[in-house]
Structures are given as structure tokens and as C-alpha cells.
Amino acid sequence: MPTSTVRTAHKSRHAWLTALAAAVLSAAAAAAQAQVSLTTVVELAQKNSATVRLAQADVQKAIAQLAQTHDAFIPSLAFGSGLPAFPEVGFTGSLPTIWDANIQSLVFSMPQIQYIHAAQAGVQAARLALKDAREQAALDTSSAYIELDAVNHELEAAREQEQDAARLVEIAQQRAEAGVDPRSTLLQAQLTAAQLKLARLHLETRAATLSEQLATLTGLPVGSITPDHASIPEIPAITGDQKAALTPGVESAQQLALSRERQVQGDKEHLWLLPEIGFGLLYNRNTTLLNNVSSYFAGKLPANNFSTGFSIRVPIFDPGLHAKLRASAADALRARVEAEQAQQQNDVQIAQLSASLRELETQAEIASLKQQIAGEQLKSVQAQLELGNGAGNGPGATPQLSPTAEQQARIDERQNYVDSLDAGLLLSKARLSLLRALGHMQDWLDELHPKP
């Protein structure tokens, strides 16, 4: 093969590999910057949350404890053996068995019924705690996601401000060099540019922190989440005057208190001299190997032995039961106080959020009006620069606007836009928190997870 042909083939292969690598890198970059919906982010956060996983473990434990209370009425079967290891001499008092089977169960116990009810309330409390943990994970993730979306829009406006500030500095420098404006005007323009740079750096730091927070919440790589604004459902304009429902956290605390109270009731019934009835079945397969036990009986030792019966137990005096009752009563009192405290704290949070929400709504309205005014002022400045302000040169006439006025108006308009976004963000986060405090968080989450 000619050398020129080999070189051409090598160059073609190299160009193909370069193009393939560029395509892979482009695809990876596009995937890294792909938009992720709020629904996906919330679902990942609820699966990844350590609090949610701990709550799931508590649910499994509570279900197992409930099964344990029921299993007391289910016969248990055990096998054993008493085969001697060495030859026995004399009468030992127990029959040597090749193997034995023992079946036991509880037939009647009023305290055990109370313990079953206590375990059922415990399962309900654990499930409500799991729901509360999922709602909290959704609230934290949604707040961070909505804030990152707002900050990204603020960053776009901040970069536009920097461009306008750079143009402002350029114009001010030209006018200062021409002697039209004093040097202080140039310095003021440079100060404005530096302040806007600092604001942009602050927003970039804020966006990086939120990206890190979302990565921790969801388990996704840092920087892989780009918010999709269209995926954010509208947050209802809720107020504290709306009827509040029990939050999962408060309801869980109440169910836990009920569980502790049922436990106390069961411990009390142990002291009421109520009988506990049990059932037992015993089978022995005896052996005369390695022993002379048959010589101690009038008849031949039977190989198969079978017996059944009911056992009745009536507690007359047991100091341990009294101590257990005092301990469970203290636990029940503590659980009830904690449930009341949870409700009181939630009521206080509703009052605080309701008060701050009214202020935030007014602030958001003011910020929106300022943005609109700044937009109209920018249009007015641009029109005057293009057509002139129509004023003469006589005394008292309005001076003609300088080119710096347009750049300053642009900067002011973008700043009011950023302020409006910030005010709207604070209002949205407050409304979400109030939704959760009023017990209506699930209604908003249903919009993220539409039912089929």
C-alpha cells in the first residue's frame, strides 16, 4: 500500500475518533445540564432522605411488634431431646426422651387485648411519622428547587446588569476624557460596576450552595439539576384564616400517646385479679437406652406419652407489675404532653407565618410595581434619547439626557426585576411552609404526583 494512502487512512481515522469524542463530550455536557422536573427531584429526595428511611424502619418495627402481640394467641411449637450422653445410674427424676414436642398458646387475656390495641396505635403513629418525614423532605427539596430557579433568573439579570455597567463605564470614561463630565462621574460608574460584580458573585455562590443542597437531598451529582420552571405547580394564595387540619406530625404524636395509654390500661388489668388462660400440649418419646429407669416403675415405661391441658394464672401479689405500671404511666403522661406541645407549636407557627405572609404579599406587590415603573422609565429614557426631549435651550428648560442615562435606567430596571424575584421567592416559601403547618401540604404534593 502506498505511503500516501496509509497517511490518508490514518488521518481519516484520527478525524473520526476526534469527531466521536466531541460528540460524546457534547452529549455528556447536554445531559449534565438537562432540566430535571420538580416531581423527579421530590421523588428522589423522598427516597434518598435519611429521615424518611429511618421512619420506614420504625414502621417495619411497629408492624413486627403488632404481629408479636397477636402471636401470643397463636400456638408455638418447639422440639427437644433429653437423650443421655452417658449411661445413667439410679432414678434421676426426669424421663429420658429421644425427642419431645411442646405446643403452647395464650387462650384468654384481657391485658393482652389492650397490648394489641396499643401496638395498633403504634403502627398508625409510625405511618403518620413516615408521612410527616416525606412531607418535610418534599418541603425542603421544593424550597431549594424553587429558590435555585429564581436565583438562576436573577443571575441572568445580574449578567445583563454587568454588561450595562461595562458600557456605562466606557461612556463615562469617554465623556471624562472629553471634559464633558467630571472624573467623579467615572468613579461612580466604576463603583456601580464593582457593586454589580459583587452581587453577581454572591448569586453564583448562592446557586452553588443550592446545587450542593439539592445534590445531597436527591443523591444526584452536584450541578446536574437545572430547574424546569414549567414543572413548578402554582402555590395557592393560602392564608392562616383557612381551616387547619391535623398535620401528620401532630397526629402521629397523638397516636403515640394513645398507644402509651393503652399500654397503661393493659398493665392495670394485670392487677385486677383477672385470670389468664393458656393451652398446652406435650408429647414425649421416651427411651430406656443408657439408663435403668424402668426398674423404678411398677409397669413398663411407655414409649409414647401425650398430654394436653389448660393453665389458669391469677396474679395475687407481684411488686414488679406495680413498678411496671408506674413506668408505663409516666411514659403515657410524657407522650400526651409531647402531643399537646406539638399542637401548640404548630398553632404558633401558623400565627407567625400568617403575620409574615401579609407583609411578604405587600412587599411582593411593591417590588412588582417598582419593576413596572422602572420598565416605563427605561422606555421613556430611550424615547427621549432617540427623539429628544423637546426642550429648548432657554432658561428653565429640561436638559437633554446624556447617553449614560440609558445605561443607568437599564441597570435600575434589572435591579428592580431581581428585587421582584426575591420578594416572590420569599412569598412562595412562606406559602409552602403555611401549607404544611395547616395540614394541606399533601394537596399540593398531589399536583406533583398526579393520580392515574
JOKA-V446701 format. One record per residue. N is the residue number from 0. PSI is psi in radians with two decimals (none if undefined). BURIAL is # if it has 24 or more other ideal C-beta (glycine too) atoms within 12 Angstrom, else .. D_LAST is the distance of its C-alpha to the last C-alpha in whole Angstrom. Layout:
BEGIN
n psi burial d_last
N PSI BURIAL D_LAST
N PSI BURIAL D_LAST
END
This chain:
BEGIN
n psi burial d_last
0 2.32 . 66
1 2.67 . 67
2 -0.69 . 66
3 -0.64 . 65
4 -0.71 . 62
5 -0.78 . 61
6 -0.72 . 61
7 -0.75 . 59
8 -0.69 . 57
9 -0.75 . 56
10 -0.70 . 55
11 -0.74 . 53
12 -0.72 . 51
13 -0.75 . 51
14 -0.66 . 50
15 -0.74 . 47
16 -0.68 . 46
17 -0.74 . 46
18 -0.70 . 44
19 -0.77 . 42
20 -0.72 . 42
21 -0.68 . 41
22 -0.72 . 38
23 -0.78 . 37
24 -0.69 . 38
25 -0.72 . 36
26 -0.70 . 33
27 -0.72 . 33
28 -0.69 . 34
29 -0.68 . 31
30 -0.67 . 29
31 -0.48 . 30
32 0.17 . 30
33 2.57 . 26
34 2.43 # 24
35 2.23 # 21
36 2.78 # 18
37 -0.62 # 18
38 -0.83 # 15
39 -0.75 # 17
40 -0.76 # 20
41 -0.75 # 18
42 -0.75 # 16
43 -0.71 # 20
44 -0.69 # 22
45 -0.51 # 20
46 -0.58 . 21
47 -0.32 . 24
48 2.25 # 25
49 -0.64 . 28
50 -0.72 # 28
51 -0.73 # 24
52 -0.64 . 26
53 -0.70 . 29
54 -0.65 # 27
55 -0.68 # 25
56 -0.66 . 28
57 -0.65 # 29
58 -0.79 # 26
59 -0.68 . 28
60 -0.74 . 31
61 -0.68 # 30
62 -0.71 . 29
63 -0.68 . 32
64 -0.66 # 34
65 -0.76 # 33
66 -0.62 . 33
67 -0.68 . 37
68 -0.62 # 37
69 -0.62 . 36
70 -0.26 . 38
71 -0.47 # 41
72 -0.04 . 41
73 2.21 . 41
74 2.39 . 44
75 2.48 . 44
76 2.31 . 47
77 2.46 . 49
78 2.60 . 52
79 3.12 . 55
80 2.50 . 58
81 0.49 # 62
82 2.20 . 64
83 2.57 . 67
84 -0.53 . 67
85 2.78 . 71
86 2.37 . 74
87 2.63 # 74
88 2.21 . 77
89 -3.07 . 78
90 2.03 . 75
91 -0.22 . 72
92 -0.24 . 71
93 2.49 . 67
94 2.30 # 67
95 2.25 # 66
96 2.49 # 63
97 -0.78 # 62
98 2.79 . 58
99 2.73 # 57
100 2.42 # 53
101 2.20 . 52
102 2.25 . 49
103 2.58 . 49
104 2.76 # 46
105 2.33 # 46
106 -0.78 . 46
107 2.27 . 46
108 1.96 # 46
109 -0.74 # 45
110 -0.64 # 45
111 -0.57 # 42
112 -0.70 . 40
113 -0.64 # 40
114 -0.60 # 39
115 -0.78 # 36
116 -0.67 # 35
117 -0.72 # 36
118 -0.63 # 34
119 -0.76 # 31
120 -0.60 # 31
121 -0.68 # 31
122 -0.77 # 28
123 -0.71 # 26
124 -0.72 # 28
125 -0.68 # 27
126 -0.66 # 23
127 -0.65 # 24
128 -0.64 # 26
129 -0.76 # 23
130 -0.71 # 21
131 -0.71 # 23
132 -0.68 # 24
133 -0.70 # 21
134 -0.70 # 21
135 -0.70 # 24
136 -0.70 # 23
137 -0.70 # 20
138 -0.84 # 23
139 -0.77 # 26
140 -0.76 # 24
141 -0.73 # 22
142 -0.78 # 26
143 -0.69 # 28
144 -0.82 # 25
145 -0.67 # 26
146 -0.72 # 29
147 -0.68 # 30
148 -0.77 # 28
149 -0.73 # 31
150 -0.65 # 33
151 -0.71 # 33
152 -0.65 # 33
153 -0.64 # 36
154 -0.69 # 38
155 -0.77 . 38
156 -0.65 # 40
157 -0.67 # 42
158 -0.65 . 43
159 -0.68 # 43
160 -0.75 # 46
161 -0.69 # 48
162 -0.75 . 48
163 -0.65 # 50
164 -0.68 # 52
165 -0.73 # 53
166 -0.65 # 54
167 -0.76 # 56
168 -0.71 # 58
169 -0.81 . 59
170 -0.76 # 60
171 -0.64 # 62
172 -0.73 . 64
173 -0.73 . 65
174 -0.59 # 66
175 -0.73 . 67
176 -0.54 . 69
177 -0.09 . 71
178 0.21 . 72
179 -0.76 . 69
180 2.67 . 68
181 2.85 . 69
182 -0.46 . 68
183 -0.54 . 66
184 -0.71 # 63
185 -0.77 # 62
186 -0.67 . 62
187 -0.69 . 60
188 -0.70 # 58
189 -0.66 . 58
190 -0.75 . 57
191 -0.76 # 54
192 -0.73 # 53
193 -0.70 . 53
194 -0.69 . 51
195 -0.59 # 48
196 -0.76 . 48
197 -0.72 . 48
198 -0.69 # 45
199 -0.71 # 43
200 -0.67 . 44
201 -0.73 . 43
202 -0.66 # 39
203 -0.70 . 39
204 -0.72 . 40
205 -0.73 # 37
206 -0.70 # 35
207 -0.69 . 36
208 -0.74 . 36
209 -0.67 # 32
210 -0.72 # 31
211 -0.72 . 33
212 -0.78 # 31
213 -0.63 # 28
214 -0.70 # 29
215 -0.70 . 30
216 -0.68 # 27
217 -0.38 # 24
218 0.07 . 27
219 2.79 # 27
220 2.61 . 30
221 2.32 . 32
222 0.01 . 32
223 -0.12 # 29
224 1.99 # 26
225 2.02 # 27
226 2.47 # 25
227 1.84 . 22
228 -0.57 . 23
229 -0.32 . 21
230 -0.05 . 18
231 1.99 # 19
232 2.70 # 18
233 2.32 . 20
234 2.11 # 22
235 2.57 . 23
236 1.24 . 27
237 2.65 # 27
238 2.83 # 30
239 -0.20 # 32
240 -0.26 . 32
241 2.68 . 29
242 2.27 . 28
243 2.48 # 28
244 2.84 . 26
245 2.24 # 27
246 2.70 # 25
247 -0.61 # 24
248 -0.79 # 28
249 -0.76 # 30
250 -0.63 # 28
251 -0.74 # 28
252 -0.66 # 32
253 -0.72 # 32
254 -0.63 # 31
255 -0.70 # 33
256 -0.71 # 36
257 -0.70 # 35
258 -0.76 # 35
259 -0.65 # 39
260 -0.65 # 40
261 -0.60 # 39
262 -0.73 # 41
263 -0.75 # 44
264 -0.70 # 44
265 -0.72 # 44
266 -0.61 # 47
267 -0.73 # 49
268 -0.36 # 49
269 -0.45 # 50
270 0.08 # 53
271 0.24 . 54
272 0.50 . 55
273 2.34 . 53
274 2.61 . 53
275 2.22 # 51
276 2.26 . 51
277 2.81 # 50
278 2.46 # 50
279 2.58 # 52
280 2.33 . 53
281 2.33 # 56
282 2.31 # 57
283 2.38 # 60
284 1.72 # 61
285 2.87 # 65
286 2.61 # 67
287 0.19 # 71
288 2.42 . 71
289 0.42 . 72
290 2.83 # 73
291 0.62 . 76
292 -0.44 # 74
293 -0.44 . 75
294 -0.19 . 79
295 0.02 . 78
296 2.61 . 76
297 -0.65 . 79
298 3.11 . 76
299 2.38 . 74
300 2.11 # 71
301 2.54 . 68
302 -0.67 . 66
303 2.26 . 63
304 2.27 . 62
305 2.35 . 59
306 2.59 . 59
307 2.87 . 56
308 2.93 . 56
309 2.44 . 54
310 2.36 . 55
311 2.17 . 55
312 2.20 . 55
313 1.98 . 56
314 2.15 # 56
315 -0.91 . 60
316 2.10 . 60
317 1.71 . 58
318 -0.52 . 58
319 -0.62 . 55
320 -0.67 . 53
321 -0.75 . 54
322 -0.71 . 54
323 -0.68 . 50
324 -0.72 # 50
325 -0.70 . 51
326 -0.78 . 49
327 -0.57 # 45
328 -0.67 . 46
329 -0.69 . 47
330 -0.69 # 43
331 -0.71 # 42
332 -0.77 . 44
333 -0.75 . 43
334 -0.68 # 39
335 -0.73 # 39
336 -0.70 . 41
337 -0.63 # 38
338 -0.75 # 36
339 -0.68 . 38
340 -0.69 . 38
341 -0.71 # 35
342 -0.73 # 34
343 -0.76 . 37
344 -0.67 . 36
345 -0.68 # 33
346 -0.72 . 35
347 -0.71 . 37
348 -0.68 # 34
349 -0.76 # 33
350 -0.76 . 36
351 -0.79 . 37
352 -0.65 # 34
353 -0.74 # 34
354 -0.80 . 38
355 -0.50 # 37
356 -0.67 # 34
357 -0.70 . 37
358 -0.75 . 39
359 -0.63 # 36
360 -0.71 # 35
361 -0.73 . 39
362 -0.70 . 39
363 -0.67 # 36
364 -0.77 . 38
365 -0.78 . 41
366 -0.67 # 40
367 -0.71 . 38
368 -0.71 . 41
369 -0.69 # 43
370 -0.75 # 41
371 -0.71 . 42
372 -0.76 . 45
373 -0.66 # 46
374 -0.72 . 44
375 -0.67 . 47
376 -0.66 # 50
377 -0.75 # 49
378 -0.70 . 49
379 -0.75 . 52
380 -0.78 # 54
381 -0.67 . 53
382 -0.72 . 54
383 -0.67 . 57
384 -0.55 . 58
385 -0.70 . 57
386 -0.20 . 59
387 2.71 . 61
388 0.00 . 62
389 0.15 . 64
390 2.65 . 67
391 -2.95 . 70
392 0.05 . 73
393 3.04 . 74
394 2.43 . 75
395 -0.03 . 71
396 2.58 . 69
397 2.19 . 66
398 2.62 . 66
399 2.42 . 64
400 2.55 # 61
401 2.83 # 61
402 -0.42 # 59
403 -0.38 # 58
404 -0.67 # 56
405 -0.77 # 53
406 -0.71 # 52
407 -0.67 # 52
408 -0.66 # 50
409 -0.77 # 48
410 -0.76 # 48
411 -0.69 # 47
412 -0.74 # 45
413 -0.62 # 43
414 -0.71 # 43
415 -0.55 # 42
416 -0.77 # 39
417 -0.76 # 39
418 -0.66 # 40
419 -0.71 # 37
420 -0.74 # 34
421 -0.77 # 36
422 -0.72 # 36
423 -0.62 # 32
424 -0.83 # 31
425 -0.67 # 33
426 -0.74 # 31
427 -0.76 # 28
428 -0.66 # 28
429 -0.70 # 30
430 -0.69 # 27
431 -0.76 # 25
432 -0.69 # 27
433 -0.66 # 28
434 -0.77 # 24
435 -0.72 # 24
436 -0.55 # 28
437 -0.05 # 26
438 0.33 # 24
439 0.32 # 21
440 -0.62 # 20
441 -0.56 # 16
442 -0.72 . 16
443 -0.63 # 16
444 -0.52 # 14
445 -0.47 . 11
446 -0.45 . 12
447 -0.57 # 12
448 1.30 . 9
449 2.42 . 6
450 2.51 . 4
451 none . 0
END
